[in-house]
Amino acid sequence: MKDRDDNKFLRIGGTFGEDEEEHGSEKITYDTEAIDKELNDKINAANKRFDSIVASTEAELRSVRKTVNDQLKEVTKQIDESKNRVVETLALFAALFTFLSLQVQIFKDERDPDIVIGIVLITGGLITFFVLILDLMIKSKGESNNLMKTRFFLLFATSILLIIAGTLLIKSHN
């Protein structure tokens, strides 16, 4: 217990305050207004510190949520791009496999080189057109509009030229 001299709220023989106690022959009076004021000041200071901690925690939580949402969007974007690349790769593999298997069948049945070359050109044009359609379906989102238009034009022109060249070669043989 604190010494009486150290406690500023204890007054020996005083008459102010609300609470009094008898200790032997002395009458001790407590200054309850000063105690209440100091306790309220301490509570207010603690509440301000608590509010400050809560505010900084909420700000940090908002920052973390924003960072997590940004990272989630980035991961979702990367997953979508990865899915598109897998589909694109499988489609190209299927197209090339079909092209090669068709070419083997042509060489097995047909002996005239003009017709074989014509069929190879037509098949190459159709596969190029297939790649064009596939490219339009996948659409790389990060590319510029001019690059997409240029690639579309090149693939379309190549496929049409291959088909026309193959058709003319076959017709010229007949």
C-alpha positions as CSV (number, residue, x, y, z in Angstrom):
1,M,0.0,0.0,0.0
2,K,1.3,3.5,-0.8
3,D,2.5,5.8,1.9
4,R,0.2,8.6,2.8
5,D,2.6,11.3,1.7
6,D,2.9,9.8,-1.8
7,N,-0.8,9.7,-2.4
8,K,-2.1,13.1,-3.5
9,F,-5.8,12.1,-3.1
10,L,-5.5,11.4,0.6
11,R,-6.0,14.2,3.0
12,I,-5.6,13.7,6.7
13,G,-8.0,15.7,8.8
14,G,-9.4,17.4,5.7
15,T,-13.0,18.4,5.2
16,F,-13.4,18.3,1.4
17,G,-14.4,15.3,-0.7
18,E,-17.2,12.8,-0.4
19,D,-15.8,9.7,1.2
20,E,-14.3,9.5,4.7
21,E,-12.9,6.7,6.8
22,E,-11.9,6.4,10.4
23,H,-8.5,4.9,11.1
24,G,-7.7,5.0,14.7
25,S,-7.8,8.6,15.9
26,E,-7.4,10.2,12.4
27,K,-10.1,10.9,9.9
28,I,-9.0,10.3,6.3
29,T,-10.9,12.0,3.5
30,Y,-10.6,11.0,-0.2
31,D,-10.7,13.7,-2.9
32,T,-13.1,11.7,-5.2
33,E,-13.5,14.5,-7.8
34,A,-9.7,14.5,-8.4
35,I,-9.7,10.7,-8.6
36,D,-12.6,10.7,-11.0
37,K,-11.0,13.4,-13.2
38,E,-7.7,11.5,-13.4
39,L,-9.4,8.2,-14.1
40,N,-11.5,9.8,-16.8
41,D,-8.4,11.4,-18.3
42,K,-6.6,8.0,-18.3
43,I,-9.7,6.3,-19.9
44,N,-10.0,9.0,-22.5
45,A,-6.3,8.7,-23.4
46,A,-6.6,4.9,-23.6
47,N,-9.7,5.3,-25.8
48,K,-7.8,7.7,-28.1
49,R,-4.9,5.2,-28.4
50,F,-7.4,2.4,-29.0
51,D,-9.2,4.4,-31.7
52,S,-5.9,5.2,-33.3
53,I,-4.9,1.6,-33.3
54,V,-8.3,0.6,-34.7
55,A,-8.0,3.2,-37.4
56,S,-4.5,2.2,-38.5
57,T,-5.5,-1.5,-38.4
58,E,-8.6,-0.8,-40.6
59,A,-6.4,1.2,-43.0
60,E,-3.9,-1.6,-43.2
61,L,-6.7,-4.1,-43.7
62,R,-8.1,-2.1,-46.6
63,S,-4.6,-2.0,-48.1
64,V,-4.2,-5.7,-47.7
65,R,-7.6,-6.4,-49.2
66,K,-6.8,-4.2,-52.2
67,T,-3.5,-6.0,-52.7
68,V,-5.1,-9.4,-52.4
69,N,-7.9,-8.4,-54.9
70,D,-5.2,-7.1,-57.3
71,Q,-3.2,-10.3,-57.0
72,L,-6.4,-12.4,-57.5
73,K,-7.2,-10.5,-60.7
74,E,-3.7,-11.0,-62.0
75,V,-3.8,-14.7,-61.2
76,T,-7.2,-15.1,-62.8
77,K,-5.9,-13.3,-65.9
78,Q,-2.8,-15.6,-66.0
79,I,-5.0,-18.7,-65.7
80,D,-7.3,-17.5,-68.5
81,E,-4.2,-16.8,-70.7
82,S,-2.8,-20.2,-69.8
83,K,-6.1,-21.9,-70.7
84,N,-6.2,-20.1,-74.1
85,R,-2.6,-21.2,-74.8
86,V,-3.4,-24.8,-74.1
87,V,-6.5,-24.8,-76.3
88,E,-4.4,-23.0,-79.0
89,T,-1.6,-25.6,-78.8
90,L,-4.0,-28.5,-78.9
91,A,-5.8,-27.1,-81.9
92,L,-2.6,-26.5,-83.8
93,F,-1.5,-30.0,-83.0
94,A,-4.8,-31.4,-84.2
95,A,-4.5,-29.4,-87.4
96,L,-0.9,-30.5,-88.1
97,F,-1.7,-34.1,-87.4
98,T,-4.7,-34.0,-89.7
99,F,-2.6,-32.3,-92.4
100,L,0.2,-34.9,-92.2
101,S,-2.2,-37.9,-92.1
102,L,-4.1,-36.5,-95.1
103,Q,-0.8,-36.0,-97.0
104,V,0.3,-39.5,-96.3
105,Q,-3.0,-40.8,-97.7
106,I,-2.7,-38.6,-100.8
107,F,0.8,-39.9,-101.6
108,K,-0.4,-43.4,-101.2
109,D,-3.3,-43.1,-103.7
110,E,-2.2,-40.4,-106.1
111,R,0.9,-40.6,-108.3
112,D,0.5,-37.3,-110.3
113,P,2.7,-34.6,-108.7
114,D,0.6,-31.6,-109.9
115,I,-2.5,-33.0,-108.2
116,V,-0.6,-33.9,-105.0
117,I,0.9,-30.4,-104.8
118,G,-2.5,-28.9,-105.5
119,I,-4.2,-30.9,-102.8
120,V,-1.3,-30.0,-100.4
121,L,-1.8,-26.3,-101.1
122,I,-5.6,-26.5,-100.7
123,T,-5.1,-28.4,-97.4
124,G,-2.5,-25.9,-96.2
125,G,-4.9,-23.0,-97.1
126,L,-7.7,-24.7,-95.2
127,I,-5.5,-25.3,-92.1
128,T,-4.3,-21.7,-92.3
129,F,-7.9,-20.5,-92.4
130,F,-8.6,-22.8,-89.4
131,V,-5.8,-21.2,-87.5
132,L,-7.3,-17.8,-88.4
133,I,-10.6,-18.7,-87.0
134,L,-8.9,-20.1,-83.9
135,D,-6.9,-16.9,-83.5
136,L,-10.1,-14.9,-83.7
137,M,-11.8,-17.0,-81.1
138,I,-8.9,-16.8,-78.6
139,K,-8.0,-13.1,-79.2
140,S,-4.9,-12.1,-77.3
141,K,-6.1,-9.3,-75.1
142,G,-2.7,-7.7,-74.5
143,E,-2.0,-7.1,-78.2
144,S,-2.6,-3.8,-80.0
145,N,-5.4,-3.5,-82.5
146,N,-3.1,-2.8,-85.4
147,L,-1.1,-6.0,-84.7
148,M,-4.3,-8.0,-84.6
149,K,-5.6,-6.5,-87.9
150,T,-2.2,-7.2,-89.6
151,R,-2.1,-10.8,-88.4
152,F,-5.7,-11.3,-89.5
153,F,-5.0,-9.9,-93.0
154,L,-1.9,-12.0,-93.4
155,L,-3.5,-15.3,-92.3
156,F,-6.6,-14.6,-94.4
157,A,-4.6,-13.6,-97.5
158,T,-2.3,-16.6,-97.1
159,S,-5.2,-19.1,-96.8
160,I,-7.0,-17.7,-99.8
161,L,-3.8,-17.7,-101.9
162,L,-3.0,-21.3,-101.0
163,I,-6.5,-22.4,-101.8
164,I,-6.6,-20.6,-105.1
165,A,-3.1,-21.8,-106.1
166,G,-4.0,-25.4,-105.3
167,T,-7.3,-25.2,-107.2
168,L,-5.6,-23.7,-110.2
169,L,-2.9,-26.3,-110.2
170,I,-5.4,-29.1,-110.1
171,K,-7.6,-27.5,-112.8
172,S,-4.6,-27.0,-115.0
173,H,-3.7,-30.7,-114.9
174,N,-7.2,-31.7,-116.0
